[in-house]
Structures are given as structure tokens and as C-alpha cells.
């Protein structure tokens, strides 16, 4: 069975993409999108792939709107988030607690990195997210989502707007420009302290399959999971309890931020085929 597949180039997918990990049951036909997140919109809107990497917030929102896709317990991107928040030092010192009432840019309000950072700002620094003047540059992946943020003028670029003083800070970006500094000044220490407090490594991207594939070809779905798991042995693997805590936290954050109407349980994220795969993962 040939499966149209969207997976980015990651240490945990390299063995799949170079053919080192193979299957007698399924063949993965890789679509090329650069960056990979450009493929998330056609997946959730049109079911463009049988197997797809997916930002976890996009998946949670897709599930809340009844999209026919199912989560696999395979993490392909997880990272600390504090490095992806910048301010312009030429405009003066700006700390997380100073963001109330400020103008903050973000590529799309529904990006997973943005959701993680907003959760950190609100829950650890007491920032009033509703006081911020949010400026966005792209639509959400989910067509049904009603975006109430302000859209940047056509042709404007997020980092340049920060450099020009049109934004006070940006989330979800990195830059080597000497005028742009981390919003979290001692970023490494902030990340260590946050991890010590929560024991959570934030998940950005996991893998989903079409509901139709899971319903009609469960063996193929289990084989995709096996292949992903085997390929991931070449990279650090997230322990299942860390995965659970990370999923629970991003669910809470997305509810707090109005991106989904209610909190899903972890079991709800999977179906009858993929739920046992999660529960059978090594502890």
C-alpha cells in the first residue's frame, strides 16, 4: 500500500526518508513542502496526505472541528520555547512582565510555538494576554477558526516591523540581528527553571493519519507507527510520561487561549487503533 506522506527532515525521520527503515506492507511516498508547516493547511482542509507531520495545536483545533484525522503517539519535534521571543533593544529594555498593553507580532495566532509562549507568559509571569494588541501575518490552518487579531499590512515582514519599531515584541521568531534580544534575558536559566518546575518538554509536532486509513486499514496504521518508532531510535525519544504531561499542558493552554472549546482527555486524542499504541509504549 502506497501512502502519500508529509514528514520534515528531522533526526527521527532520517532513516525513513533515506530508505533505511522499510516495510513489506506500506510504502511512504514523500511530498516535499518547505517549510514543512506549509503542508499542514492542505492536510486539515483537504486531507491531502495519508500520513502527515502536524503541529499539535493544529491537531487539537482540527479535532475540535471534527476533522477526520487521528493522532499517532510519535513526536517528531519537541523543544524549549523561551528562545523564540524577541524584542528590539534599541527601543529600551523589555521583560515578559512588561508585555501588558504592548503590540506583539506572531506569524499566526494559532501557531504551536505561540501557544506555548503565551501559556508561559500568562501562567508564569502573570501577563494579561487579552491586553496585548496582537498582529498576525497568516491565516490559521483551520479554515473555520475565527481570527480576531489585527492583520499586518500587506508586504510587511514580522522581523522588519520589530526593527522599525512597529512592534514591541514578536513570538515564534529567532534572529541574529544585533538589535534584537531575547525577551527572556537569561534564556538558558529560564528554560532550566521552567523544566525543573513542570518536568515538561514542549511538543511542537507529532504525526497524524487520515481517519479513513485508520478505519479501513488498521494494520497499515500500526505499521506506520512501527516504522516511525524504529526510525526514532536514531534520535532521543520522548518517554511516554513526558509526552502525556506535555500534551496535558498544551491542551490546557489552548483552552485558556480560546483556541479549543474544551479540554480533551489524552485518550480522546487517539482512536481505537492508535490508543493502544500509546498505552503500550515503553514507560
N, C-alpha and C positions, 0 to 999 in steps of 0.2 A: 504494500500500500504506500503510495507516494503522498506526502503531506507537505503542503505549502507552509513554509516556516519562516518566522521573523525572529532572529536572535542576533544581538550585537556581538562585537568582538570583545570577549572577556576571558580571563584565565579559566573560568569554569565552563566556557563553551568552546574553547580552542580545539579540544580533542574531537568534538562533534563536527566542527567546521572543516578540520583538516582530514577527516575520514578515519581517524584513529579508533574512534568508537563507532561501531557499525551494528546493524541489526538485520536479521533474516526476515523480519516481519514488516518493518517500515523503512522507508527512505525519506529523509528530510530534504526537500527542495528549498534552498535558502533564497529568500528575497533580499535585495540589497536596498536599505534605506540609510541615508547618512544626514543627520544623526539618526540612530535607531528610533528615537521617540517620534519621528515623523510618520512611522508606521502605526502608531497607537490609534490615531484617529480613524484610518480606514478599517482597523480591526474592530473597534467598538461600534462604528457606524454602519459598516458594510460586511462585517465578517470576512475580511479579506484573506485571512490565514487560518489554517487548521490548528497551528501551534504558534504561539506568539509570546515574546517577552512583553511585559506590561508593567507600567508604573502602578504601584499598589493603590494609590489614591484613585487613579483612573479606574482600576478594577472595582474598588468599593463603590464608586459613583455609578459605574456600569451596572453593578448588581442591584443598586437601589432603584435603577430604572428598568430592571427586568431584562437586561441584555443577555442573550443566550451564550454565555461563556462561563467557564469553570476554572477555578484556581487549582494549580498543581503545587505541592509543597517543595518547590525548587526556587531558591533565592539566587539571583544572578548578579544583583548589585545591592550592597549594603555598606554604609559608611557613616562616619560622624558628619554632622551638618554645619557646625559652627563656622567653618571656613568659607561658607557660601553666603556671606552677608558683608556688604561693604558700605563705607561712607567716604565722602570727599574731605580729606584732612584740611584742604585749603579753606573750607567753609567753617572750620573750627572743630573742636572735639565733640564727638557724638557717641554716646554709650547706649546700650539697649534700653535702659530706663528712661532715656530722653526721647524715645520714639513717639510718644503720645502726641497726636495732632500734627505729625510730620507727613511729608509727601514721600511715599515709598514705592519704588518700581519693582515689578516682578513680571517675568515673561508671560505667564498666565496665572490667574489666581488659584487655579486648581493643580498646579504642579506639586509633585510629592515633596520635593525639597522645600518649597514654600510652605506647605502644610506642616512639615516638621519644624521649620524655623518659627513659624507663627505660634505653634504649640509651645515651643521652648520660651519664646518671648512672653507669652501670656501666663504660662504656668510657673515659670521660674523667675521672671523679672517683673511680673505684675503689669505688663503693657496692656492697655485697653485697645484691642485690635479694631474695635468699631470707631475709635477716634482717628484712626490713620486714614489719610487720603491715598487710596491705592490706585496706582496707574499701571495698566496692563498693556500688552503688545500683541497677544494672540487670543483666539477663542479657546474655550475648553475643548477637550477631546470629545466630551459627551454633548451632542447637539441639543439635548433637552435642558441642559443646565442654564439657568437664567443668571447671567453675569451682570452684576450691578456696579462693577468698578468703572473708573474712568479709563477710556482708551487713549493711549498716546497718539499724538498727531501722526498722520501717515508719513513714512520715511524716517521717523525718529528711531534712534538706536538707544537701548537702555543704558549702556555704559557711558555713551557720549552725553546723554542727558544728565547723568550724575556728575560728569566732569564739568558740564556747563552750568551747574548749579540749579538745574530744573527739577532735580530730585534730591531729597535729603539722604536717602539710603536706597540700596537695592538688595533684594534677596534672590538667591539662586544663581549668583554670578561669582566668577573669580577674575582677577585682573592683575597684571604685573605693573600697571601704571603707577609711578611713584607717588602720585597724589591720592591714590585710593588705598585706604587702610581698612583692616578688619573691624567690623562693628563690635566684635568681641575682642578686646585688645590683647589679652593673653589667651589666644585661642586654644593652644595645646593644653594649658591648665584647665580651661573651661571644659574642654571635652573630657579630660580625665575625671574631673569632679562630677560632671553630669553622668558619666558611665558608672562611677562609684556609687552614685545616689540611686540610679534606676536599674543598673545591670541590663541595659538595652543597647543593642547596636541597630540604629535605624535602617530599616529595609527601604530601598528605593524601588527595585524592580524584582518581580517574580515571573512565573510563566503561567499562561492560561491556554486552554484548548477550547474549541467550539463545543457547545453543549451537544450538538448533533453527533460529533465524533465520540463523545463520552457515552451517549445513549446507544449508539449503533455499533461502535467498535471499542468496547472497553479494554480489550486486550491490547489494542494499539495505544491507548492512553497509558496503560501500565508500562508498555514498552518504552514510550517516550520518557516517562518518569525514570525508568531504569537507565536509559541512555544518558539523561541529564545527570543523574546521580553518579554514574560511572565517570563521566567527563569531569565532574566537580571534584573528584578525588585528587586531581592535579592542582587544586586551589584550596584555600582554607574553607571549610564547610561550617555553616552556622548550626550549632547544636539546636535541637528541636525546642528546648525550653526558652532559648533566646529568641527563636522565631516566634513562639507563642507570645512572649512578652512584647516583642516589637509590634506584632500585629494588633495586640490589645491596645497598645498605646496609640498607634496611628488611627485605629478605629475611634478611640476617644477624642483625639484631636480633630478628626474630620467631622464628628458630631458637633463638637464645640464650635467649629467654624462654619456650621451650616452647610457643609458640602454633602452630607447624607442626613436623612431624616431621623434615623435611629441607629443605635449601636448593634451591629451584628455580633453573634457569638462566633467563636472560632469555628465550631462545627458547621455553621451556616455558610462559611466561605467555600466549603468543598461540597461535592455531591457524593452519591453512594459509591462511585468508583474511586474518587480521589481522597475521600475522607479516611478510608482505611490506610492509604499510603502515608498520610500524615501521622496517624496513630501508631503505625508500625515503624516509624523512623527510629533509629538508634537514639537513646537518651544521652 
